Amino acid sequence: MRAIIIDRPGGPASLQLQEKPDLQPSPGMLTIDVAYAGVGYFEVLLSRGEFNSVFPMPLTPGLEVSGYIRAIGEGVEGFYVGQPVASMTLHDLNGFASMANVRPDLTVPLDQLGADLDLATAAASIVNLTTAYLAIKDVYRIRKGDSILVHAAVGGLGSFLGQMAKQLGAGKVFGTVGSAQKVQQAAAFGYDELFVRDDFVEQTLRATGKKGVHAVFDPVGGNMRKQSLEVLCPLGQLVVVGNASGEEDILHSFNQIWFSNRQFAGFTLGGYSDSNPVETGKAAREALGMLARKEIHAEIQGVYPLENAKEALALLEERNTVGKLVLKI
């Protein structure tokens, strides 16, 4: 099998394509022939060595894959060889390879969604779409008519957060982007209005008649989190879903949270799926079903062969993408 290896921190340039022994499924696991792998900013951070304490090198990156079941491990039921599937490899990574061992609980049979969903779109979507579904429905617990603000609104996760919020009953949905050129993408991702990040506080308060929004979803981190508190209405909630900026954590006073009647929540799909794999798999099936029924759409900016994985990561590092990139294995 072919696999991308990172054996030292060095950013996208450190990715190497190597040959490795073919995989066999261990008990309770599935082996799939990978057709596509999703590429996200997490892999950029991983290539820099920012998660070495959790994922020591050498490693093969990749959190999400699609393909066909090659072999079924002892004790696994409900799947068949040759079945098209999408899966989240959140705990073991190894998605940037021609074969992957995956957990059945985190694997979605694509022929059971009730509508067609192609392999590339499934691989590009399963992690971010499941994150958006759970963050909005179960973490924030959206109510009909709520107003929402999403940072990095047309990125891999943000492009789903806006659409998912609309599908689950939000009223007005606003977003922030890094440049004026991306503002024109608003309607495609369910946003009523997009603001350039530098002046989002003023623009959000203007758009809401100074009332603020009920929730802010932040995958960016850094000072954006502190500024986000300024646009929350009383009892509004800031939901932290990432730290793509790579900036240091922002400290905040609990007394200030108390006095201001604001709320904080955090969500990471990897940690949640570790303790709640069945619930995570169910959410993935429901979210991909929405995608298959075209209630939500996925934007794939580019498809790259596996050997060009470093080019895909370099493009993400430039922060000039809309939607998602995928590798064709």
Secondary structure, 3 states (H helix, E strand, C coil): CEEEEECCCCHHHHEEEEECCCCCCCCCCEEEEEEEEEECHHHHHHHCCCCCCCCCCCECCCCEEEEEEEEECCCCCCCCCCCEEEEECCCCCCCCECEEEECHHHEEEHHHCCCCCCHHHHHHHHHHHHHHHHHHHHHHCCCCCCCEEECCCCCCCHHHHHHHHHHCCCCCEEEEECCHHHHHHCHHHCCCEEEEHHHHHHHHHHHCCCCCEEEEEECCCCHHHHHHHHHEEEEEEEEECCCCCCCCCCCCCHHHHHHHCCEEEECCHHHHHHHCHHHHHHHHHHHHHHHHCCCCCCCEEEEEEHHHHHHHHHHHHCCCCCCEEEEEC
